[in-house]
Amino acid sequence: MRSVIRSFAAACCALLMLIGLNVGSAQAATVEVKLGTDAGMLAFEPSSVTISAGDTVKFVNNKLAPHNAVFEGHDELSHSDLAFNPGESWEETFSEAGTFDYYCEPHRGAGMVGKVIVE
Protein backbone atom coordinates (compact mmCIF):
# COMPACT_ATOMS: atom_id res chain seq x y z
CA MET A 1 0.00 0.00 0.00
CA ARG A 2 2.82 2.35 0.87
CA SER A 3 4.47 1.81 -2.52
CA VAL A 4 1.21 2.67 -4.28
CA ILE A 5 0.97 5.95 -2.36
CA ARG A 6 4.61 6.76 -3.18
CA SER A 7 4.06 6.01 -6.85
CA PHE A 8 0.94 8.17 -6.91
CA ALA A 9 2.75 11.03 -5.14
CA ALA A 10 5.67 10.81 -7.58
CA ALA A 11 3.30 10.89 -10.55
CA CYS A 12 1.50 13.94 -9.12
CA CYS A 13 4.82 15.75 -8.60
CA ALA A 14 5.93 14.98 -12.14
CA LEU A 15 2.62 16.22 -13.53
CA LEU A 16 2.82 19.46 -11.54
CA MET A 17 6.37 20.04 -12.77
CA LEU A 18 5.30 19.60 -16.39
CA ILE A 19 2.38 21.97 -15.96
CA GLY A 20 4.66 24.53 -14.32
CA LEU A 21 7.16 24.36 -17.17
CA ASN A 22 4.45 24.95 -19.76
CA VAL A 23 2.94 27.89 -17.90
CA GLY A 24 6.32 29.59 -17.45
CA SER A 25 7.46 29.38 -21.05
CA ALA A 26 5.91 31.71 -23.61
CA GLN A 27 5.44 30.49 -27.15
CA ALA A 28 7.28 32.44 -29.81
CA ALA A 29 5.05 33.67 -32.62
CA THR A 30 5.55 33.59 -36.37
CA VAL A 31 4.21 36.50 -38.43
CA GLU A 32 3.85 36.26 -42.22
CA VAL A 33 4.84 39.05 -44.61
CA LYS A 34 3.91 38.69 -48.29
CA LEU A 35 6.33 39.86 -50.97
CA GLY A 36 3.96 41.50 -53.44
CA THR A 37 0.37 42.22 -52.44
CA ASP A 38 -2.65 40.11 -53.34
CA ALA A 39 -3.76 43.02 -55.56
CA GLY A 40 -0.48 42.78 -57.51
CA MET A 41 1.24 45.86 -56.08
CA LEU A 42 4.99 46.07 -55.52
CA ALA A 43 4.82 46.22 -51.74
CA PHE A 44 5.29 44.11 -48.65
CA GLU A 45 1.98 43.11 -47.08
CA PRO A 46 1.82 44.20 -44.31
CA SER A 47 4.52 46.83 -44.72
CA SER A 48 5.11 47.08 -40.96
CA VAL A 49 4.89 44.38 -38.29
CA THR A 50 5.35 44.62 -34.53
CA ILE A 51 6.61 41.51 -32.77
CA SER A 52 8.23 40.48 -29.49
CA ALA A 53 11.89 39.52 -29.10
CA GLY A 54 12.25 35.85 -30.04
CA ASP A 55 9.44 35.96 -32.62
CA THR A 56 9.94 35.04 -36.27
CA VAL A 57 8.94 36.78 -39.49
CA LYS A 58 8.20 34.46 -42.41
CA PHE A 59 8.66 36.16 -45.78
CA VAL A 60 6.56 34.53 -48.52
CA ASN A 61 6.93 35.33 -52.23
CA ASN A 62 3.45 36.23 -53.44
CA LYS A 63 3.28 38.15 -56.72
CA LEU A 64 5.36 40.01 -59.30
CA ALA A 65 8.64 38.22 -58.61
CA PRO A 66 11.57 38.43 -58.14
CA HIS A 67 11.76 39.72 -54.56
CA ASN A 68 14.10 39.70 -51.59
CA ALA A 69 14.40 41.47 -48.24
CA VAL A 70 17.57 43.40 -47.38
CA PHE A 71 17.82 44.88 -43.88
CA GLU A 72 19.74 48.13 -43.71
CA GLY A 73 22.80 47.67 -41.49
CA HIS A 74 21.89 44.07 -40.61
CA ASP A 75 23.47 41.68 -43.08
CA GLU A 76 22.75 38.80 -40.67
CA LEU A 77 19.00 39.32 -41.21
CA SER A 78 19.15 40.05 -44.94
CA HIS A 79 18.06 37.58 -47.59
CA SER A 80 19.69 38.96 -50.72
CA ASP A 81 18.93 35.89 -52.86
CA LEU A 82 15.99 36.55 -55.16
CA ALA A 83 12.78 34.56 -54.71
CA PHE A 84 11.21 33.77 -58.09
CA ASN A 85 8.57 31.11 -57.38
CA PRO A 86 5.20 31.84 -55.76
CA GLY A 87 5.17 30.39 -52.25
CA GLU A 88 8.95 30.42 -51.91
CA SER A 89 9.75 31.54 -48.38
CA TRP A 90 12.34 32.04 -45.67
CA GLU A 91 12.23 32.97 -42.00
CA GLU A 92 14.15 35.39 -39.79
CA THR A 93 14.03 35.30 -35.99
CA PHE A 94 14.54 38.59 -34.16
CA SER A 95 16.21 38.21 -30.77
CA GLU A 96 16.81 41.85 -29.84
CA ALA A 97 14.50 44.84 -29.50
CA GLY A 98 14.67 47.61 -32.08
CA THR A 99 13.36 48.87 -35.39
CA PHE A 100 14.60 47.09 -38.49
CA ASP A 101 14.00 48.73 -41.89
CA TYR A 102 14.22 46.59 -45.00
CA TYR A 103 13.61 46.80 -48.74
CA CYS A 104 13.33 44.70 -51.87
CA GLU A 105 16.44 45.33 -53.97
CA PRO A 106 14.78 45.09 -57.40
CA HIS A 107 11.79 47.23 -56.36
CA ARG A 108 13.17 49.71 -53.84
CA GLY A 109 12.76 52.53 -56.37
CA ALA A 110 9.07 51.62 -56.62
CA GLY A 111 8.72 52.06 -52.86
CA MET A 112 8.83 48.40 -51.82
CA VAL A 113 10.05 48.93 -48.26
CA GLY A 114 9.06 47.50 -44.90
CA LYS A 115 9.72 47.64 -41.20
CA VAL A 116 9.94 45.13 -38.34
CA ILE A 117 9.48 46.62 -34.87
CA VAL A 118 10.69 44.32 -32.09
CA GLU A 119 9.47 45.13 -28.59
Secondary structure, DSSP 4 states (H G I P E B T S, - for coil): -HHHHHHHHHHHHHHHHHHHHHHHSPPPPEEEEEES-TTS-SSEESSEEEE-TT-EEEEEE-SSS-EEEEETT-TTT-EEEEE-STT-EEEEE--S-EEEEEE-GGGGGGT-EEEEEE-
